[in-house]
Amino acid sequence: MVVQMDEIKNNYDLGLFGDTLKRIVLKKYPHRLTDFIDSFSSNQVKCKTWLVSELLNVLKEKSQIKCNKITLLGSWYGIVLVPLLIDNVKGIESIELIDMDADALSIGRKFLGKEYNGVSLSYTELDINFTDFTNRYSNIVINTSCEHMIPMDSVEFQNDKDVLYILQSNDMFSIREHVNCVNDNEEFTNQSGLKRLYYHGKKRLVGQDKEKYWRFMIVGRRDE
Ligand SMILES: C[S@@+](CC[C@H](N)C(=O)[O-])C[C@H]1O[C@@H](n2cnc3c(N)ncnc32)[C@H](O)[C@@H]1O
């Protein structure tokens, strides 16, 4: 049975969201308001929901895959993806959000806390381009910011062969911070180091400046 995107629950408390928005972002980080609002755009919600529904489809087929520890690389605020994961995927014990943007992590922490619906959350400030991950363990590694950093084949976890990688990128080459866009999923797969793909797909999206672009997603592992 295939999980449809509209079957995904989105339970984050809107009242808590509004209160925290006013108390934290508006009062303490007003300069981050536009960036913060961008993290909730309809495209953001669509692509994070897409990710969770395809993860659920993979987990249905591959029951041996564990979800205990999830790492989010380039997590940004994490406020769309973290509740979607926790409210829809069974068995998650902890999620680590990793980003080089200390403010994004601090704001994310104010919204989500150290624990969300029984799952422990940690926030780590790191530049992924300069980090050795080989002493870090994770069951699932998610990076929806691949277009912002060096190719993912440069990232290797302690238990790398067992890690389920879920990666998103895009072809918005015109944006300055997008240092590593791709043209298609073949190029994306080649630079990811993934050898066994469980899913690949793409979505045609329209950006806020009406520019059309593709968002790509691949899900897989590095063992042959
Ligand atoms: C604009 S946001 C997220 C965009 C992405 N398309 C998405 O939908 O999730 C990009 C995030 O990647 C982070 N980032 C970019 N390069 C990074 C690096 N080398 N190490 C850690 N975080 C990085 C930024 O700080 C930012 O929070």
PDBQT file of the ligand as one rigid body, heavy atoms in Angstrom, charges set to zero:
ROOT
HETATM    1  C1  LIG A 301      17.724  27.849   3.127  1.00  0.00    +0.000 C 
HETATM    2  S1  LIG A 301      17.937  26.573   4.226  1.00  0.00    +0.000 S 
HETATM    3  C2  LIG A 301      17.054  25.165   3.681  1.00  0.00    +0.000 C 
HETATM    4  C3  LIG A 301      16.778  25.022   2.225  1.00  0.00    +0.000 C 
HETATM    5  C4  LIG A 301      16.347  23.686   1.739  1.00  0.00    +0.000 C 
HETATM    6  N1  LIG A 301      16.027  23.815   0.333  1.00  0.00    +0.000 N 
HETATM    7  C5  LIG A 301      15.151  23.108   2.452  1.00  0.00    +0.000 C 
HETATM    8  O1  LIG A 301      14.058  23.214   1.941  1.00  0.00    +0.000 OA
HETATM    9  O2  LIG A 301      15.281  22.529   3.526  1.00  0.00    +0.000 OA
HETATM   10  C6  LIG A 301      19.596  26.004   4.011  1.00  0.00    +0.000 C 
HETATM   11  C7  LIG A 301      20.186  25.634   5.326  1.00  0.00    +0.000 C 
HETATM   12  O3  LIG A 301      21.421  24.959   5.082  1.00  0.00    +0.000 OA
HETATM   13  C8  LIG A 301      22.352  25.430   6.026  1.00  0.00    +0.000 C 
HETATM   14  N2  LIG A 301      23.697  25.186   5.498  1.00  0.00    +0.000 N 
HETATM   15  C9  LIG A 301      24.196  25.580   4.298  1.00  0.00    +0.000 A 
HETATM   16  N3  LIG A 301      25.479  25.171   4.172  1.00  0.00    +0.000 NA
HETATM   17  C10 LIG A 301      25.786  24.507   5.325  1.00  0.00    +0.000 A 
HETATM   18  C11 LIG A 301      26.956  23.873   5.808  1.00  0.00    +0.000 A 
HETATM   19  N4  LIG A 301      28.063  23.829   5.088  1.00  0.00    +0.000 N 
HETATM   20  N5  LIG A 301      26.923  23.300   7.037  1.00  0.00    +0.000 NA
HETATM   21  C12 LIG A 301      25.797  23.352   7.795  1.00  0.00    +0.000 A 
HETATM   22  N6  LIG A 301      24.656  23.953   7.390  1.00  0.00    +0.000 NA
HETATM   23  C13 LIG A 301      24.637  24.521   6.165  1.00  0.00    +0.000 A 
HETATM   24  C14 LIG A 301      22.034  26.900   6.175  1.00  0.00    +0.000 C 
HETATM   25  O4  LIG A 301      22.580  27.441   7.348  1.00  0.00    +0.000 OA
HETATM   26  C15 LIG A 301      20.511  26.861   6.178  1.00  0.00    +0.000 C 
HETATM   27  O5  LIG A 301      19.992  26.709   7.466  1.00  0.00    +0.000 OA
ENDROOT
TORSDOF 0
